[in-house]
Every structure is written in structure tokens, then in C-alpha cells.
């Protein structure tokens, strides 16, 4: 994750929330056998969820409970 300056500290929480949502969406697409859209080389392509590269989860990062 990026090292945010003090004045933009709230953006770090936003980025973490977006990564959690992306991981959940990829997990659900995997369970359903669906392709997901990804921006590559200036265009949108449909790929298998396991092809999407995300930064590794950081230790101590908590995931809110699912409903």
C-alpha cells in the first residue's frame, strides 16, 4: 500500500476498503466460475479472477465480518 502523508491519511482507509471489496468480488466470481473485467493495455478485457494481481494482504489488517 502507499505511504500516505498526514494530510491525506483518510485516503489510506479508502484504499484498504477498495482492496477488501475487490478481493470479495474476485472470490465471489471464482465461486460462480465467472470472468471479471480488467483494464489491460488501454482496453477492458475479461479474465479469470485468479489472473488479477493484487498487492498481498498485510498482517494485522482486519476484514470486517460479512453479513
C-alpha positions as CSV (number, residue, x, y, z in Angstrom):
1,X,0.0,0.0,0.0
2,X,1.0,3.6,-0.5
3,X,2.6,5.6,2.3
4,X,0.1,8.5,2.7
5,X,1.1,11.9,4.0
6,X,-0.5,13.1,7.2
7,X,-2.9,15.4,5.4
8,X,-4.2,12.6,3.2
9,X,-4.3,9.9,6.0
10,X,-8.0,9.2,5.4
11,X,-7.2,8.1,1.8
12,X,-5.3,5.1,3.2
13,X,-8.6,3.8,4.7
14,X,-10.3,4.3,1.4
15,X,-7.7,2.3,-0.5
16,X,-7.9,-0.5,2.1
17,X,-11.7,-0.6,1.7
18,X,-11.4,-0.8,-2.0
19,X,-8.9,-3.6,-1.9
20,X,-11.2,-5.6,0.5
21,X,-14.2,-5.1,-1.8
22,X,-12.1,-6.2,-4.8
23,X,-10.9,-9.3,-3.0
24,X,-14.5,-10.2,-2.1
25,X,-15.8,-9.6,-5.7
26,X,-12.9,-11.8,-7.1
27,X,-13.7,-14.5,-4.5
28,X,-17.4,-14.5,-5.5
29,X,-16.6,-14.6,-9.2
30,X,-14.3,-17.5,-8.6
31,X,-17.1,-19.4,-6.8
32,X,-19.5,-18.8,-9.6
33,X,-17.0,-19.5,-12.4
34,X,-17.4,-16.0,-13.8
35,X,-14.9,-13.8,-15.7
36,X,-14.1,-10.3,-14.4
37,X,-13.3,-7.2,-16.3
38,X,-9.7,-5.7,-16.1
39,X,-8.0,-2.8,-17.7
40,X,-5.0,-4.0,-19.8
41,X,-3.1,-2.2,-22.4
42,X,-5.6,0.6,-22.8
43,X,-8.7,-1.5,-23.0
44,X,-11.1,-3.6,-20.9
45,X,-10.6,-7.4,-21.2
46,X,-12.4,-10.3,-19.5
47,X,-10.1,-12.5,-17.4
48,X,-10.4,-15.3,-14.9
49,X,-10.3,-13.9,-11.3
50,X,-7.1,-15.8,-10.5
51,X,-5.3,-13.8,-13.2
52,X,-5.9,-10.5,-11.4
53,X,-2.8,-9.4,-9.4
54,X,-3.4,-7.5,-6.2
55,X,-1.0,-6.4,-3.5
56,X,-0.6,-9.0,-0.7
57,X,-2.7,-8.6,2.3
58,X,-0.8,-7.0,5.2
59,X,-0.5,-8.8,8.5
60,X,-2.8,-7.3,11.1
61,X,-5.2,-6.0,8.6
62,X,-8.7,-6.8,9.8
63,X,-11.5,-7.7,7.5
64,X,-15.0,-6.7,8.7
65,X,-17.4,-9.5,9.3
66,X,-19.6,-10.5,6.3
67,X,-23.4,-10.4,6.6
